[in-house]
Amino acid sequence: MGFNRHYGTWITESTGERLRRLGEHGHAEVMFLDKVWWPAVGSFDHLLAEWEVEDSRGSRFLDFAYIRTPHLRQHFPLSFLA
């Protein structure tokens, strides 16, 4: 399977605010995934798009976050990941 098919599947797995923000992904985000991420990694496993983080100024969304599952479960309750 090529990039376009995997990218389409990856986006449809998102819901809510993440899905809405993914629909707004611009040319730069898609080109990064197509020309850099996909050739280097070959999958979107552990890559989280539009990941919400909180800091001293409130919450914001990162374009991409690479978080391996064991670390994700250590820092976030399982109900948060559903």
C-alpha positions as CSV (number, residue, x, y, z in Angstrom):
1,M,0.0,0.0,0.0
2,G,1.2,3.5,-0.8
3,F,1.3,6.8,1.0
4,N,-2.2,8.0,-0.2
5,R,-4.0,4.9,1.0
6,H,-2.3,4.8,4.4
7,Y,-2.8,8.6,4.9
8,G,-6.5,8.3,4.1
9,T,-6.9,5.4,6.6
10,W,-4.9,7.2,9.2
11,I,-7.1,10.3,9.0
12,T,-10.3,8.3,9.2
13,E,-9.2,6.7,12.5
14,S,-9.4,10.2,14.1
15,T,-12.5,11.7,15.8
16,G,-13.8,14.9,17.2
17,E,-11.5,18.0,17.2
18,R,-8.6,16.0,15.9
19,L,-10.5,15.0,12.8
20,R,-11.7,18.5,12.2
21,R,-8.1,19.8,12.5
22,L,-6.8,17.1,10.2
23,G,-9.2,18.3,7.6
24,E,-7.4,21.6,7.8
25,H,-4.0,20.1,7.2
26,G,-2.2,22.3,4.7
27,H,0.2,21.5,2.0
28,A,3.3,21.7,4.3
29,E,1.9,19.0,6.7
30,V,1.0,16.6,3.9
31,M,4.3,17.1,2.1
32,F,6.2,16.5,5.3
33,L,4.4,13.2,5.7
34,D,4.8,12.2,2.1
35,K,8.4,13.3,1.4
36,V,10.0,12.9,4.8
37,W,8.1,10.7,7.3
38,W,6.8,8.0,4.9
39,P,10.1,7.3,3.1
40,A,12.0,7.2,6.5
41,V,9.5,5.3,8.6
42,G,7.1,3.6,6.2
43,S,4.1,3.8,8.5
44,F,2.1,6.1,10.7
45,D,2.4,3.8,13.8
46,H,2.9,5.8,17.0
47,L,2.5,9.1,15.1
48,L,-0.3,11.1,16.5
49,A,-1.7,14.0,14.5
50,E,-3.1,17.1,16.1
51,W,-2.1,16.0,19.6
52,E,-3.4,18.2,22.3
53,V,-1.0,19.5,25.0
54,E,-1.4,21.9,27.9
55,D,1.1,24.4,29.0
56,S,1.2,27.6,31.0
57,R,-0.8,29.5,28.3
58,G,-3.6,26.9,28.0
59,S,-4.0,24.0,25.6
60,R,-2.8,23.8,22.0
61,F,-2.5,21.2,19.3
62,L,0.8,19.9,18.0
63,D,0.8,19.1,14.3
64,F,2.4,15.7,15.0
65,A,3.6,13.8,18.1
66,Y,5.6,10.5,18.0
67,I,4.8,8.6,21.2
68,R,5.4,4.9,21.6
69,T,2.6,3.1,23.4
70,P,4.3,2.1,26.6
71,H,5.2,5.7,27.3
72,L,1.8,6.9,26.3
73,R,0.1,4.6,28.9
74,Q,2.5,5.8,31.6
75,H,1.6,9.4,31.3
76,F,-2.1,9.3,30.3
77,P,-5.0,7.2,31.8
78,L,-6.3,4.6,29.4
79,S,-9.7,6.3,29.4
80,F,-8.0,9.4,27.9
81,L,-6.7,7.3,25.0
82,A,-10.1,5.9,24.0
